[in-house]
Amino acid sequence: MRVPTHYLNSFVSFAETHGASRQELLKEAGVSQETLEDPEALIEYEQFKLLIQGAVARSGDPALGTRLAGQLPITTHGLLGYAAMSSETLEEALSFVTRFVPTRIPVLVAELSVDKGIATLRIEEAAVLGEVRATILETTVGALHATARFLTHRLPVGFRCGSDGDALRGAAAEDAASACRRGRKEAGGEAL
């Protein structure tokens, strides 16, 4: 599987501000700076994983993804961010975002359902995420929360994370709960 580099430059730059060496991360993953900066570039999934693992390990911050997600401007998401900004409602924006998540992060699939004014966003792995599961989930949930807060003019948006028992099992459920616990302190949500 090949993965776009959309968010990796931001991720590596953020890790660099937390003590990681950009040169070492790129060398370890076999990715050039030019590739990382190219908005159209694709890299192998293994390179993607190595960059994320290395960034977290070298920064010494297991919640690096959560911290980064809260600082990403909506424009970081490219056309997807601009489309969300031009949506008339939060539901319309989230519907658009969930539909096109795989174009930005092909290792995930998102599904939005709304019932009686309650929106449920289900995120599933499209690839086995393994060691980077928690970081990817944290970053994704955090970025979605930051986007929702931006679209609602920075009014508090509560969120809840958890497992319905069928969606996540075993390690995946533990990773999602851990991601939520770490992310809620940064983003103002609550865990189930």
N, C-alpha and C positions, 0 to 999 in steps of 0.2 A: 504494500500500500504506500502510495506517495501522498505527502501532506503539504499543504501550502505553508509558507513561512510568515503569514500575516502577523501573528502575535509574537513570534519568537524573538524578533529584534527588540521589542519592548521588554520581553521577559528577560533576555540576556542583559540588556541595559540596566534593568531594575536590579538584577542579581549583582551586577557590577558595582552598583551603589551600596550593596550590602557585603562587599568584600570578595566577590568572585572575580576571577581574571577572564576577561572576554577572550583573549588569545588562547588561553588554556582550554576554555569551554569549546571554542570553535575547532581547535586542533583535535581535541578528544573525540568530537563528533564527526570530524571530517567535512566540515562545512566552511565555506569561505565567507568573509565579510560581505563581499559583493552579492553572494547568493542570499544571505540573510536580509540584505537591504532591498532586494528585488521583489516588488509586490506580486509579481507573477510566478516567482520561483516555487518549485516543488522539491522536497527532499524525501528521502526514504524514511519510513516510520521509525526504524531503528535509530537514525540520526536525530529525529525529533525527540525520541525517548532519552537519548544520551544527553541532549542539550538540557532538557528539563531536569533529569536526575542530577546532572553536574551542577546546574545552577542552584538547586536546592541544597545539595551537599556542600558546595563551596561557599555558599552564603551562610551556611549554618542555621538557616531559618526554615523549618518545616512548613510554616504557613506563608511562604513567599508568594504563592499564587493568590491567596486571599488578600494580602497587602497590595499586590499589584492591581488586582481587579478593582479595588476601590479607588484607584488613581487613574484608571484608563478613561480618557474622554470618549464620549459617544462617537466622535469622528474616527477613533481608532478602528472602528468596525467597518470603515469604508462605506461603500454604497448601502450596505445593510444598516449602518448607523443613520445615514441620511434618510433612508426610507422610513426608519422607525421615527425619526424626528418629524417627518412630514405626515405621519399618521394622525387621524383625527381623535382616536381614543387609544388608551393603553392596551385594550384588547386587540385592536387592529395592529398595533405595533408589535405586540407579542406574537400574534398570529404570523405576521410577516417574518419576524426573527426566527421563530421555531421552524418555519417552512424552509428557511435558507441557512440554518445552522450548519448543515453538512457541507455547504460550499466554503465555509470559513474553518470549520473544525470537523473534518470528515470522520473522525474517530467517534463522534457522538451523533445521536439522533434525538430530536426533541419533539414532543407532542403536547399541544395545548388543548385543554378542555375547560369549558366554562359551564357551571351549573348553579343557578340561583345566585349569580353575582360572585361566585367563588371560582377563581381561576386555579387550575392545577396544571403545573408544568412538569411533565415526566421526561427525564433525560436518561437515555440508555446508551450503552456502549455499542458501537458499530464494529469495534475491534477490541481485542483483549488488551486492556490498558496496563495490567500488571502493576509494577512498582510505581508508575506515575499516575495511577488511578486517583488517589486522594488529591494530588496537586491539580490535575485537570478538572476534577469535579469542583474543587474550591474556587479555582479561577473562573470557571464557567458560571457557577451559581453567583459568585461575587460580581461578575460582570453583568449578569442579567439583573441583579438587584440594583447595581449602580445605574444601569440604563433605565430601569423603572423609576428610580428616584429622580433622574434627570428629566424624564418625560412628564413627571407629575410636579415639576417645578420645585424639586427638592423637598416636597412634603414627605413626612415619614411614610415609608411603605413597609409594612410588616411582612415577614415571610416565615414560613415554617418548613423545616426539613424533616424528612422521616421516610420510613418504608411502610408500604401497605402490606408487606409480607410476601406478596407475589412479585412485585417489581424488583426487589433486591433481596438477595439471600447471602448468608455467610459473610465473607470478606467484603463484598460489595456494599452490603448494608452497613457494616462497621465503618467502611471508608466514607460513605455518604453522611453518616451520623457524625463522624469525626470532623468532616469538612464543614458541616453545619455548625457544630459547636465552636470551631475556631472562627468561622466566618460571622457568626451572629454577634460577637463582640465588636467586630469591625463595622458591620452593616446594620445593626439594630434589630435583628430578627430573633426568633425563638426556636428552640428545638422541640420536637415532639418527644 
